Amino acid sequence: MANGERLYTTEAIIVRRRDQGEADRVLTLCTPQGKRVVIAKGARKPSSRKAGHLELFARVRMVVARSPSSWDVVSQAEALEPHAALRGDLVRGTYARYVTELYDRFVAEDEGGPALFDLLSRTLDYLSQVEVGESVPPALDLLVRAYEQRLLSLVGFRPEWGRCMGEREGRLCGRPLPVRGKTPLGLDPERGGALCAECFQASAAQWVMPLSPAALGLLRACQRLPFARLRELRVSPALLAEVERAMHHYLTYHLEQDIRTGTFLRRLRGARGSQKAEW
Ligand SMILES: [Zn+2]
């Protein structure tokens, strides 16, 4: 150990890995102290003792040497929860990749905190445990939808599903929104939530899309219910598909907006550490 290096111990979830140089790996980590990027030197050598502990999606306890000029260096690693089921199964692996990518895209380096770590850790635990048979069980989709709601809350983008976010005569509409009936409501990512039928009809914005009352009801449940209750809901494939499309639209809109404007980083800093994810 060279002079001046300082060691720290942390738990971490490996959310991304890439090869570096001849034998090293650069790892993107979700830790309780925030998102970090570190390097594991020699991790691709067959003789590496660390390598087996540094798999994608694993939750690891590691000792890291701080480096003032480059990536911090992994000095020791021990897998606490390898999450092997997420790498050995295509379906689970696809879902695991999605949730870790969402973390990676919404959380900037050195941002985030213990609530985000806890959320990702629990979500990967659940993904490992949900029974996957011939077809993809609805519980997997419900889990991911619940994860999205909690992630968005923690990074300062909590969608409003309870009352209309539309604007009437320069003021927030604010009407309570129905979750029954057939009259289409709206989804407005720019205004951060759903629109009542009247505001939806009146809106000309190209990014506003229709949302059925039933889909709104499910989004609300995903935001509020603990996963253990959410997974018991009977939900039709059509409704799951509608909610997935709605969230894809919402998330994509914000990721693209924020890359352009940088507003996301400011919101993230404002929201940091002020909330806890409830499971
Ligand atoms: Zn309205």
Boltz pocket constraint, residues with backbone or C-beta under 6 A from the ligand:
constraints:
  - pocket:
      binder: B
      contacts: [[A, 164], [A, 165], [A, 166], [A, 167], [A, 173], [A, 174], [A, 175], [A, 195], [A, 196], [A, 197], [A, 198], [A, 199], [A, 200]]
      max_distance: 6.0
